[in-house]
Structures are given as C-alpha cells and as structure tokens.
Amino acid sequence: MLKVALKMSKILLLVFFFLFPLLFCSAVLSQTSHLNIIEIKDSINPGVEDFIQYAVDRSQEDGAECLIILLDTPGGLMTSMRGIVQSIMNSPLPIVVYVYPSGAQAASAGVFVTVAADVAAMVPGSNIGAAHPVTSTGEDVPGVMNEKVVNDMLAMARSIASERGRNAEWLQDAIRKSVSITAEEAYEENVIDMVAADLPSLIKKLDGWEIRKKGLIKTLHTEGIERRTIEAGWQHKILRAISNPNIAYILLMIGLAGLYFEISQPGAIFPGVIGGISLILALYAMQTLPVNYAGFLFILLAILFFILEIKVTSYGMLSIAGIISLVLGSLMLFRSPDNTSRLALSVFIPTVLTVSGFFVAVAALAFRAQMAKPQTGKEALEGLVGEVTKSLCPEGKVFINGELWNAVADEEIGEGEKVQVVSVDNLKLKVKRISVR
C-alpha cells in the first residue's frame, strides 16, 4: 500500500508540474488578449461617472490591453467630469476616448474627458469644444464667481494639456470663447491624437502605439485580439435613468402624491413608503438637473392648496388654485437652453392631469368622510328609525338597525308603531313617536 501511495504521489507531482505552466500561460493569455469597450451616450452625470469608474476598475482586474470609451455627450456636471478625469489620468490601464459615431460631440465637460485620455480620437463628422462654464439653467455664472470658475477650469485645462502633450492654448479658447472645431481641425490643432473612420480603423491604428504611463512606456497590441463590451449594470442604469428630467419629474409627482395621501389618510403606510422613496430618488436626480426652484416651490404650494381643501370649505376654489400652481410649477421646473434637460410634453400633460385628478379625488373623499354621519357610537344611532316590539309605558323595547334595544319615551307608544331615536344614555334609547300622515 505504501509503494502504491508513493507511486501515485509521483504521478500527481508530474502532472502538476506539466499542467501548471500550461494553466498559468492560458490564464495570462486570457487576460492580455482582449480589449474592453464601453459606450457613453449621455450627459456627464453621477451615473456616468460611476459607470466609467466601474469599467476602469474591471478592465484593470481582467487584464485588458486597454479600455476604449465611445463618447457622445453634450456636457454635464463639473463635479462628475472631474471624477471621470481623475479616474482616467490615475489609471495604470491605457484609456482611449473615441468621439463616435459620426455626428457625435464632445462638448463642454466632454472636452476634458476626451483630452484627458491617453489616446484621444474622433470620427470624421464629429466635433469638440464649447467648454465655457455655465449655471444649471444654461446662463453665465454671475459676478466674481464666474471669474473663479473660469480660472479654475483654465488651470485644469493647462494641467491636462501639459500631462498629455496637447494644445493648451486651444483648450483655453474653448473655455473662454466657447470655440468648437471638427475632428480634422482638432487633429491639426494637436487637440487629439488621431482621426479614425470607424472602430476597426481605430483599433488598427492603436496597434503599436506607445503610451507613457507613470514613467513607463507601454506599447499597445490591439490587432487581432478579442473585443469585449462592458454593459452597464442595473445600478448604473438606474442612476443614469433617474437623471433624465422626465423620470425625475414623474418620481417627484409620485413622491408628493404618496406623502399627500399618507397625510390625508393616516395609517395607509404603503403610499407613504412609496412616496418617501420616490421623493428621495427625485431629489437625488434633481441635483444633476437644471432645476428652477421657483417651479419647485410652485409645486409645493399646489400640495398646500390641496391639503387646505380638506380642512377648509372652499367649494373647489383651492383645488383649482392647486391645479394652476401645479401646471405653472411643472412648466418652470426644468429650464435649459438645450434639449438634454427639458421636460417632454408627452410626459408633462398626462402626468399633470393624472396627479391633479388624484389630488382632487383624495381631497373630495376626505371632505366627504368628514361631513358624513358617524357609523358607530351614540352619534350613529341618533336619528335612526325603528319599530316598537314591546309597548313603551314609558319603558319597553324597540327593534332598530337589526338589533333589539331597551328604550324609553315621554308618552305611551304601542307595539308595532314606528319610532325615532332622540338620544342614547347608557345603552338605553330615548325615542319619540313618528307621526304617520
């Protein structure tokens, strides 16, 4: 048995020594024989920043040759742009930003994302530029703050240009004067590294390209290797979706409607829970959108009018005022000179009609419940009509609302006569005869 065990162990050791190098080589080859691709066709927002960071980290982990970002953006938030630029410039993995497809743009914040790449490329028919900072409503930053923001962005542009060897003068003009140029002009101005007709052409041109990263020179080998597309996960899709003004608006309406229902009908719980979650999501989304706070206040005023409709008898006047405020607030909520942050009429009109109808219906139900006669207790019995089952002399019994009650009357009332409840005292009814004409 010992000889057999020793013989088996020798065989296993031989197999291990022969197979281990093969497994190691195949693992290495599987890590270095592919490149990763992601597509960004959106504004620069927290969801996009999170997705790019995820793609960079994943590409480093799986040993990709490089990460190619297909970019088409009208711009976006400076905070998200800075986060993306930091991810690109601090990554040991080569990052390629390709403004694609034809007709795409790398405007505003997209300029910084493009020029921060190790290799910046554009497709013919695309453009880059117009990086002057503006407020969330599309207007110039007012007063002294404008100078501070512009100077900060100029310094950032010079830093990126120095690190990547790009045209710092043009980048500063893009910030100061909002200049924009085509792909061919960008190549001639040394803003980008190459113009590629399509993705295969880009990959072919990248083969053999030398990149200096962290003091080291890396040569890209991109010809003939596998191309892997990294798709956005559900969490990234949610973050990007709620940054859409139409989704943010619907979430805001659902949130306010849910909380309104919970306030008007305490104890329902579910509407309050849904309303709270939706409102938090809406507030998160609105930090990425050009929100007009006058519009937001109009919507809150509308909610106040609907709540007052429950407490105050206005014969519908407060509901009308609430609907008008809701319409005005919705029209003013998102204001932007471009089409990336506007509220679609196809979303606005049905939502306002539905939410207004909901508020009015809940207010009407609450008002009706307040005005309705109580269904339990003493008050519910007062005024009911019943029949005498045992003569009242002055005490007896009456049958009312399916129940037999002890009753008393100020006069004698015979069996079978109709009586009406006047009051209730210690489970004894005081009744009076109903005159029959």
C-alpha positions as CSV (number, residue, x, y, z in Angstrom):
1,M,0.0,0.0,0.0
2,L,2.9,2.4,0.8
3,K,4.5,1.7,-2.5
4,V,1.3,2.4,-4.4
5,A,0.7,5.6,-2.5
6,L,4.3,6.8,-3.3
7,K,3.8,5.9,-6.9
8,M,0.5,7.8,-7.1
9,S,2.1,10.9,-5.4
10,K,4.9,10.9,-8.0
11,I,2.4,10.7,-10.9
12,L,0.4,13.6,-9.4
13,L,3.5,15.7,-9.0
14,L,4.5,15.1,-12.6
15,V,1.0,16.0,-13.8
16,F,1.1,19.1,-11.6
17,F,4.5,20.3,-12.9
18,F,3.4,19.7,-16.5
19,L,-0.1,21.2,-16.3
20,F,0.7,24.2,-14.0
21,P,2.7,26.1,-16.6
22,L,0.0,25.5,-19.2
23,L,-2.7,26.7,-17.0
24,F,-0.6,29.8,-16.0
25,C,0.1,30.6,-19.6
26,S,-3.5,30.2,-20.6
27,A,-4.6,32.5,-17.7
28,V,-2.1,35.1,-18.7
29,L,-3.1,34.9,-22.4
30,S,-6.8,35.2,-21.5
31,Q,-6.1,38.3,-19.5
32,T,-3.9,40.1,-22.1
33,S,-5.6,39.1,-25.3
34,H,-8.6,41.4,-25.2
35,L,-9.6,45.0,-25.0
36,N,-12.7,46.4,-23.4
37,I,-15.2,48.8,-24.9
38,I,-17.9,50.9,-23.2
39,E,-20.4,53.4,-24.8
40,I,-21.3,56.7,-23.2
41,K,-24.2,58.4,-25.0
42,D,-25.5,60.7,-22.2
43,S,-24.8,63.8,-20.3
44,I,-21.9,63.8,-17.8
45,N,-23.7,62.9,-14.5
46,P,-23.1,60.9,-11.4
47,G,-24.4,57.7,-13.0
48,V,-22.0,58.0,-16.0
49,E,-19.1,58.8,-13.6
50,D,-19.9,55.7,-11.6
51,F,-20.1,53.5,-14.7
52,I,-16.8,54.7,-16.1
53,Q,-15.0,54.1,-12.8
54,Y,-16.5,50.6,-12.7
55,A,-15.3,50.0,-16.3
56,V,-11.8,51.2,-15.5
57,D,-11.6,49.0,-12.4
58,R,-12.9,46.0,-14.1
59,S,-10.6,46.4,-17.1
60,Q,-7.6,46.5,-14.7
61,E,-8.8,43.4,-12.9
62,D,-9.3,41.3,-16.0
63,G,-6.0,42.4,-17.6
64,A,-7.4,44.2,-20.7
65,E,-5.0,45.7,-23.1
66,C,-6.8,49.0,-22.9
67,L,-10.3,50.5,-22.4
68,I,-12.0,52.3,-25.3
69,I,-14.7,54.8,-24.3
70,L,-17.1,55.6,-27.2
71,L,-18.2,59.1,-26.3
72,D,-21.1,61.3,-27.4
73,T,-22.1,63.9,-24.8
74,P,-23.4,67.5,-24.7
75,G,-21.6,68.1,-21.4
76,G,-22.8,67.9,-17.9
77,L,-21.8,68.5,-14.3
78,M,-18.3,69.7,-13.4
79,T,-18.1,67.6,-10.3
80,S,-18.8,64.4,-12.3
81,M,-16.4,65.5,-15.1
82,R,-13.6,65.9,-12.5
83,G,-14.3,62.5,-11.1
84,I,-14.1,60.9,-14.6
85,V,-10.9,62.9,-15.5
86,Q,-9.2,61.7,-12.2
87,S,-10.2,58.1,-12.9
88,I,-8.7,58.3,-16.4
89,M,-5.5,60.0,-15.5
90,N,-4.8,58.0,-12.4
91,S,-5.5,54.6,-14.1
92,P,-2.4,52.4,-14.8
93,L,-4.5,51.0,-17.7
94,P,-4.4,52.8,-21.0
95,I,-7.6,54.7,-21.7
96,V,-8.7,55.6,-25.2
97,V,-11.6,58.1,-25.7
98,Y,-13.1,58.0,-29.2
99,V,-15.8,60.6,-30.1
100,Y,-18.1,58.3,-32.0
101,P,-20.2,57.9,-34.2
102,S,-20.3,60.5,-37.0
103,G,-22.4,63.4,-35.8
104,A,-21.4,62.9,-32.2
105,Q,-20.0,65.6,-30.0
106,A,-17.6,66.1,-27.0
107,A,-19.0,69.4,-25.8
108,S,-18.4,71.3,-22.5
109,A,-17.4,68.7,-19.9
110,G,-16.9,66.2,-22.7
111,V,-13.8,68.2,-23.9
112,F,-12.0,67.5,-20.6
113,V,-12.9,63.8,-20.7
114,T,-11.6,63.5,-24.2
115,V,-8.3,65.3,-23.8
116,A,-7.5,63.6,-20.5
117,A,-7.4,60.2,-22.3
118,D,-4.0,58.5,-23.1
119,V,-5.2,58.4,-26.7
120,A,-7.8,60.9,-27.9
121,A,-9.5,60.1,-31.2
122,M,-12.5,61.3,-33.2
123,V,-14.6,60.1,-36.1
124,P,-15.0,62.3,-39.2
125,G,-18.2,64.3,-38.8
126,S,-17.9,64.8,-35.1
127,N,-17.0,68.0,-33.2
128,I,-15.4,69.1,-29.9
129,G,-15.4,72.3,-27.9
130,A,-17.7,74.9,-26.3
131,A,-16.4,74.3,-22.8
132,H,-17.3,77.7,-21.2
133,P,-18.8,77.0,-17.8
134,V,-22.5,77.9,-17.3
135,T,-25.0,77.6,-14.5
136,S,-27.5,74.7,-14.3
137,T,-30.0,76.9,-16.2
138,G,-27.6,77.5,-19.1
139,E,-26.8,81.1,-18.2
140,D,-23.3,82.5,-17.5
141,V,-22.1,82.2,-13.9
142,P,-22.8,85.6,-12.3
143,G,-20.3,88.1,-10.9
144,V,-17.0,87.3,-9.3
145,M,-17.9,83.6,-9.2
146,N,-17.7,83.4,-13.0
147,E,-14.0,84.5,-12.9
148,K,-13.2,82.0,-10.2
149,V,-14.8,79.1,-12.0
150,V,-13.2,80.0,-15.4
151,N,-9.8,80.4,-13.8
152,D,-10.2,77.1,-12.1
153,M,-11.1,75.4,-15.4
154,L,-8.3,77.1,-17.2
155,A,-5.8,75.8,-14.7
156,M,-7.2,72.3,-15.1
157,A,-7.0,72.5,-18.9
158,R,-3.4,73.6,-18.7
159,S,-2.6,70.7,-16.3
160,I,-4.2,68.2,-18.6
161,A,-2.5,69.7,-21.7
162,S,0.9,69.5,-20.0
163,E,0.4,65.9,-18.9
164,R,-0.9,64.7,-22.2
165,G,1.1,67.0,-24.6
166,R,-2.0,68.7,-26.0
167,N,-2.6,72.2,-27.3
168,A,-3.2,74.2,-24.1
169,E,-3.9,77.4,-26.0
170,W,-6.8,75.9,-27.9
171,L,-8.2,74.4,-24.7
172,Q,-8.2,77.8,-23.0
173,D,-10.0,79.3,-26.0
174,A,-12.6,76.6,-25.8
175,I,-13.2,77.6,-22.2
176,R,-13.0,81.4,-22.6
177,K,-14.6,81.8,-26.0
178,S,-16.6,78.5,-26.4
179,V,-14.9,77.7,-29.7
180,S,-15.7,74.4,-31.3
181,I,-13.9,72.5,-34.1
182,T,-14.3,69.4,-36.3
183,A,-12.4,66.2,-35.9
184,E,-9.9,67.1,-38.7
185,E,-9.3,70.6,-37.2
186,A,-8.8,69.0,-33.7
187,Y,-6.1,66.8,-35.2
188,E,-4.4,69.7,-36.9
189,E,-4.5,71.7,-33.7
190,N,-3.0,68.9,-31.7
191,V,-6.1,68.6,-29.5
192,I,-6.5,64.9,-30.3
193,D,-4.1,62.2,-31.4
194,M,-5.9,60.7,-34.4
195,V,-8.9,60.7,-36.7
196,A,-10.3,57.2,-37.3
197,A,-13.1,56.4,-39.8
198,D,-14.7,53.7,-37.6
199,L,-13.9,51.4,-34.7
200,P,-11.9,48.8,-36.6
201,S,-9.8,51.6,-38.1
202,L,-9.2,52.9,-34.6
203,I,-8.1,49.5,-33.3
204,K,-5.8,49.1,-36.2
205,K,-4.2,52.5,-35.7
206,L,-3.8,51.8,-31.9
207,D,-1.7,48.7,-32.6
208,G,1.9,49.5,-31.8
209,W,1.0,52.9,-30.2
210,E,3.3,53.8,-27.4
211,I,1.8,55.3,-24.2
212,R,3.8,56.7,-21.3
213,K,2.1,55.8,-18.0
214,K,3.5,56.5,-14.6
215,G,7.0,56.9,-16.0
216,L,6.8,53.7,-18.0
217,I,6.3,53.2,-21.7
218,K,3.6,50.7,-22.8
219,T,3.2,49.6,-26.4
220,L,-0.4,48.6,-27.3
221,H,-1.1,45.4,-29.1
222,T,-4.7,45.6,-30.4
223,E,-4.7,43.9,-33.8
224,G,-6.5,40.5,-33.8
225,I,-7.4,40.4,-30.1
226,E,-10.9,39.9,-28.7
227,R,-13.1,42.9,-28.2
228,R,-15.3,42.8,-25.1
229,T,-18.1,45.2,-24.5
230,I,-18.8,46.1,-20.9
231,E,-22.5,46.7,-20.4
232,A,-23.9,49.0,-17.7
233,G,-25.2,47.0,-14.7
234,W,-28.7,47.6,-13.3
235,Q,-27.4,50.0,-10.6
236,H,-25.7,52.2,-13.3
237,K,-28.8,52.1,-15.5
238,I,-30.9,53.2,-12.6
239,L,-28.6,56.1,-11.7
240,R,-28.5,57.2,-15.3
241,A,-32.2,56.8,-15.9
242,I,-33.3,58.9,-12.9
243,S,-31.0,61.7,-14.2
244,N,-33.5,62.0,-17.1
245,P,-35.7,65.0,-16.3
246,N,-38.9,63.2,-17.4
247,I,-38.2,60.3,-14.9
248,A,-37.2,62.8,-12.2
249,Y,-40.4,64.7,-12.7
250,I,-42.6,61.6,-12.5
251,L,-40.7,60.4,-9.4
252,L,-41.3,63.9,-7.8
253,M,-45.0,63.7,-8.6
254,I,-45.3,60.1,-7.2
255,G,-43.4,61.1,-4.1
256,L,-45.6,64.2,-3.4
257,A,-48.8,62.3,-4.2
258,G,-47.8,59.4,-1.8
259,L,-47.0,61.7,1.1
260,Y,-50.1,63.7,0.5
261,F,-52.3,60.6,0.6
262,E,-50.5,59.4,3.8
263,I,-51.1,62.8,5.4
264,S,-54.8,62.9,4.4
265,Q,-55.4,59.3,5.2
266,P,-53.1,58.4,8.1
267,G,-52.2,54.7,8.6
268,A,-52.3,53.7,4.9
269,I,-48.5,53.2,5.2
270,F,-47.9,51.9,1.6
271,P,-48.5,55.2,-0.2
272,G,-46.2,57.0,2.4
273,V,-43.4,54.4,1.9
274,I,-43.6,54.6,-1.9
275,G,-43.9,58.4,-1.7
276,G,-40.8,58.8,0.5
277,I,-38.6,56.5,-1.7
278,S,-39.7,58.3,-4.9
279,L,-39.2,61.7,-3.4
280,I,-35.6,60.9,-2.3
281,L,-34.8,59.5,-5.8
282,A,-36.3,62.7,-7.4
283,L,-34.2,64.9,-5.1
284,Y,-31.1,62.9,-6.0
285,A,-31.9,63.3,-9.7
286,M,-32.6,67.0,-9.5
287,Q,-29.1,67.7,-8.2
288,T,-27.9,66.7,-11.7
289,L,-30.6,68.7,-13.5
290,P,-31.2,72.5,-14.2
291,V,-33.9,72.9,-11.5
292,N,-35.8,76.1,-11.3
293,Y,-36.5,76.4,-7.6
294,A,-39.4,78.8,-8.2
295,G,-41.1,75.9,-10.1
296,F,-40.4,73.5,-7.2
297,L,-41.9,76.0,-4.8
298,F,-45.0,76.3,-7.0
299,I,-45.4,72.5,-6.8
300,L,-45.1,72.6,-3.0
301,L,-47.7,75.4,-3.0
302,A,-50.0,73.3,-5.0
303,I,-49.7,70.5,-2.4
304,L,-50.5,73.0,0.3
305,F,-53.7,74.1,-1.5
306,F,-54.8,70.5,-1.9
307,I,-54.3,69.9,1.8
308,L,-56.2,73.0,2.8
309,E,-59.0,71.9,0.5
310,I,-59.5,69.0,3.0
311,K,-59.7,71.4,6.0
312,V,-61.4,74.4,4.5
313,T,-64.7,74.5,2.7
314,S,-63.8,76.5,-0.5
315,Y,-66.2,74.8,-2.9
316,G,-63.4,73.8,-5.2
317,M,-61.5,77.1,-5.3
318,L,-58.4,75.8,-3.5
319,S,-58.4,72.7,-5.8
320,I,-58.4,75.0,-8.9
321,A,-55.6,77.1,-7.3
322,G,-53.7,73.9,-6.7
323,I,-54.0,72.7,-10.3
324,I,-52.9,76.1,-11.6
325,S,-49.9,76.1,-9.3
326,L,-49.0,72.5,-10.3
327,V,-49.1,73.4,-14.0
328,L,-47.0,76.6,-13.5
329,G,-44.5,74.7,-11.4
330,S,-44.2,71.9,-13.8
331,L,-43.6,74.2,-16.7
332,M,-40.9,76.1,-14.8
333,L,-39.3,73.1,-13.0
334,F,-36.6,72.2,-15.6
335,R,-35.3,75.1,-17.7
336,S,-32.4,74.7,-20.1
337,P,-31.4,76.2,-23.5
338,D,-30.6,72.7,-24.9
339,N,-32.7,69.6,-25.3
340,T,-30.9,67.4,-22.9
341,S,-32.7,68.6,-19.8
342,R,-36.2,69.6,-21.0
343,L,-39.4,68.1,-19.8
344,A,-41.3,66.4,-22.7
345,L,-44.9,67.5,-23.3
346,S,-45.8,63.8,-23.8
347,V,-44.8,63.2,-20.2
348,F,-45.9,66.6,-18.7
349,I,-49.5,66.7,-19.9
350,P,-50.6,63.1,-18.8
351,T,-48.7,63.4,-15.5
352,V,-50.3,66.8,-14.6
353,L,-53.8,65.5,-15.5
354,T,-53.3,62.3,-13.6
355,V,-51.8,63.8,-10.5
356,S,-54.3,66.7,-10.4
357,G,-57.1,64.2,-10.6
358,F,-55.6,62.1,-7.8
359,F,-55.2,65.1,-5.5
360,V,-58.8,66.4,-6.2
361,A,-60.2,62.8,-5.7
362,V,-58.4,62.3,-2.4
363,A,-59.5,65.8,-1.2
364,A,-63.1,65.0,-2.1
365,L,-63.0,61.7,-0.4
366,A,-61.5,63.2,2.8
367,F,-64.1,66.0,2.8
368,R,-66.9,63.6,2.3
369,A,-65.6,61.4,5.1
370,Q,-65.5,64.4,7.5
371,M,-69.0,65.5,6.5
372,A,-70.5,62.0,6.6
373,K,-72.6,60.9,9.6
374,P,-70.7,58.7,12.1
375,Q,-71.3,54.9,11.5
376,T,-70.5,53.8,15.1
377,G,-71.2,55.1,18.7
378,K,-74.0,57.2,20.0
379,E,-74.0,59.6,17.1
380,A,-74.6,56.7,14.7
381,L,-77.8,55.7,16.5
382,E,-79.3,59.2,16.7
383,G,-82.0,59.8,14.1
384,L,-82.5,56.1,13.2
385,V,-86.0,54.8,12.8
386,G,-87.2,51.6,14.3
387,E,-90.3,49.6,15.4
388,V,-91.7,49.1,18.9
389,T,-91.6,45.4,19.8
390,K,-92.8,45.8,23.4
391,S,-95.0,48.7,24.3
392,L,-93.3,51.8,25.9
393,C,-95.1,52.6,29.1
394,P,-92.8,54.5,29.3
395,E,-90.2,51.8,29.0
396,G,-90.1,49.0,26.6
397,K,-88.2,47.5,23.7
398,V,-87.6,48.6,20.1
399,F,-86.0,46.9,17.1
400,I,-83.6,49.3,15.3
401,N,-81.0,48.5,12.6
402,G,-81.2,44.8,13.1
403,E,-80.8,45.0,16.9
404,L,-83.2,44.9,19.9
405,W,-82.8,47.8,22.3
406,N,-84.2,48.9,25.7
407,A,-86.0,52.2,25.1
408,V,-87.9,54.9,27.0
409,A,-90.4,57.5,25.7
410,D,-92.2,60.6,27.2
411,E,-95.5,59.1,26.2
412,E,-97.1,55.7,25.8
413,I,-96.3,54.1,22.5
414,G,-97.9,50.8,21.4
415,E,-96.4,47.7,19.9
416,G,-95.8,47.9,16.1
417,E,-95.5,51.7,16.0
418,K,-92.6,53.5,14.3
419,V,-90.3,55.5,16.5
420,Q,-87.1,57.6,16.0
421,V,-84.1,57.7,18.3
422,V,-83.7,61.1,20.0
423,S,-80.7,60.3,22.2
424,V,-78.7,57.4,23.8
425,D,-78.0,57.1,27.5
426,N,-76.1,54.1,29.0
427,L,-77.3,51.7,26.2
428,K,-80.9,52.9,26.6
429,L,-82.5,54.7,23.8
430,K,-84.8,57.6,24.2
431,V,-87.3,57.6,21.3
432,K,-90.3,59.5,20.1
433,R,-93.3,58.5,18.0
434,I,-93.2,59.2,14.3
435,S,-96.4,60.8,13.1
436,V,-98.0,58.9,10.2
437,R,-100.0,61.1,7.8
